[in-house]
Amino acid sequence: MTIEVGSVVEGKVSRITNFGAFIELEGGKSGLIHISEVADEYVSTVSDFLEEGQVVQAKVVNIDANGKIALSIKKLKQQQKAEAEKPKFKSQARNTDNRRQPRQTSASFEDKLSKFLKDSDERLTDLKRKTDSKRGGRGSRRSD
């Protein structure tokens, strides 16, 4: 099996470091699961989630020019979760209820405009009232 970006591979954890885990893949190749790609939650130490000799599945995220393989368990689980949430059949994607839904009548343009103007006017008077009291404008009394 050739290892390509986006494919899912299985391998054995060969070594755990403080920055990730090295995975021994088939064909004598090895890849690295960076600490940020181990789980969806915060990972302080990789050994809390993985142990040497454990067989894991991971998604190939990147293969650089030197042949280093970057793997991710986190992205594989996100992909599997997204696939599980997709509807399997067309009937699940659509509304299966055959009854007609009542149409919601939208307010006319004039109704929307009058509501907007009323709300806008209320906000402006509120703003004027608040700023006038701070500036010492109308309503405040000064002693000379």
Residue pairs with C-beta under 8 A, 6 or more apart in sequence:
1 9
1 26
1 27
3 9
3 25
3 27
3 29
3 31
3 60
3 63
3 69
4 60
4 63
5 60
5 61
5 62
5 63
6 59
6 60
7 59
7 60
8 57
8 58
8 59
8 60
8 76
9 23
9 25
9 26
9 31
9 57
9 58
9 59
9 60
9 71
10 25
10 26
10 55
10 56
10 57
10 58
11 23
11 24
11 25
11 26
11 30
11 31
11 55
11 56
11 58
12 23
12 24
12 53
12 54
12 55
12 56
13 21
13 22
13 23
13 24
13 50
13 51
13 52
13 53
13 54
13 55
13 56
14 22
14 23
14 24
14 30
14 52
15 21
15 22
15 52
16 22
16 46
16 47
16 50
16 51
16 52
17 46
18 35
18 45
18 46
19 34
19 35
20 32
20 33
20 34
20 35
20 37
20 38
20 46
21 32
21 33
21 38
21 46
21 50
22 30
22 31
22 32
23 30
23 31
23 32
23 33
23 56
23 58
23 71
24 30
25 31
25 69
29 67
29 69
30 69
31 58
31 60
31 68
31 69
31 70
31 71
32 68
32 69
32 70
32 71
33 50
33 56
33 58
33 71
33 72
33 73
34 70
34 72
35 43
35 46
36 43
36 74
37 61
37 70
37 71
37 72
37 73
37 74
37 75
38 46
38 49
38 50
38 73
38 74
39 49
39 73
39 74
40 74
40 77
40 78
43 49
50 56
56 73
57 73
57 76
58 71
58 72
58 73
58 76
59 71
59 72
59 73
59 75
59 76
59 79
60 69
60 70
60 71
61 70
61 71
61 72
61 75
62 69
62 70
63 69
63 70
64 70
87 93
107 115
131 137
132 138
132 139
132 140
133 139
133 140
136 142
